[in-house]
Amino acid sequence: WCKPRYVKYDTGTHPSAFNTYQERRHFACHELGHTLGLFHRNSGYCLDVSGVSYTLSPHNQNHLSDLYG
């Protein structure tokens, strides 16, 4: 029922974004969010391009619940 998706972590594009464990967690959350169908949000959570959070916003959590139950 679902098309396969692939995530590639291209650390060569922005190498300074992977200096810390928190930054790597943010990047993983961010890219997996896109894989699941989420878009950028200026919310301070992991889909925010300028943050280092590694949690989903309540909005995105609800969106995933609506999409995948």
Buried (B, 14 or more C-beta within 10 A) or exposed (E): EEEEEEEEEEEEEEEEBBEEEEBBBBBBBBBBBEEBEBEEBEBEBBBBEEBBBBEBBEEBEEBBEEEEE
